[in-house]
Amino acid sequence: HTAVAQISIGPYDGADAQKHQGWIQEAFNRQGDTAMVFRFAPGTYHLSSAKGITIPDGATIYMEGAIFLCSEALNEDGEVFLIKDVSNITLRA
């Protein structure tokens, strides 16, 4: 049994709201080719770009206590967490 690497995300200061989305994406981009666990610390996360967050293949994401405040540009289902052409994704909230 191999241990799965974990990455903690946040919490971030509200004064840096415009940077939250980029920091979150940077965390997901660190995954590479191996499955990883991502844990959002309880807190408020601002998503200000219509780009959403691209989720990598094999990601397990824990979001207990995380609140996402989304830009009005993110107004359709599937725009916040982009799960396209990937598999083995687990979201827990």
N, C-alpha and C positions, 0 to 999 in steps of 0.2 A: 504494500500500500504506500503510495507516494503522497507526501504532503503537497497541498495546493497552495501556491503563493497567494497572499492577500495584500490588497492595496486599500488603505483608508483614504476616504475623500472627505474633506472639510473637517470641522465647520469653518466657514468663511465669514469674515466681517461684512456686514451690510454696506459699509462704506466702499467696499470693492465690488459692488453688485455687477458692474459691467464686465468684470473679469471672471466671474464664477464659471460661466459656460466654457470658456477657454481652458480654465484649470481642470474642469471635469473632463473635457475631451482629452487633455494631455494625460490624465490618469488612465483613461481607457486605451489610449494609444500605446501605453507601456506594455500591454499584454503580450504582444508577439504571437508566437505559434502555440503557446501552451494555455490550457484552461486556467483561469484565475477567478478569485473571489474579490469583489469590490464591495466595500462597506461605507455607506454614507453615514457620517456622524449625525445625530439629531441636530436639526437646525434648518434654516431657510436658505434655499438656493435659488438664485435668479438666473433665468434663461432668457436672454435678451435678443438672441438672433434667431431668424427663421431657419437656420441651418440645422437646428436640433442637436442631439447628441448621437453619434454613431456608435453602436454597440458591437464589440468584436465577437467573433465566433467562440463559443464555449464559455461565455461569461456567466457568472452567478452574481447577482446584484442584490444586496440587502439595503433596504431603504426605511427601516423602522424609525419613525420620528423625524424623517426628512420631509420638508415641505418645499414644493417647487412652485415658484412664482414665474409664470410664463408670459412672455411678450404677447401682445395681441396678434402678432404675426404668426404665432403658433396656435392656430385656431381649428385644426382638423385632426381627427384621429390619426395616430401614427407619426405625427410630426415631432414630438418631443424626443422620444427614444426611437431612433432609426434602426430597425432590425431587418436588414435586407440582405439576402444571399448569405445568411449565416444560420447555424443550427446549434442545438444544445444550449439554449439561453434559459436561465432561470431568474425570474424577478420575484422578490419577496418584499412585501411592504406591510 
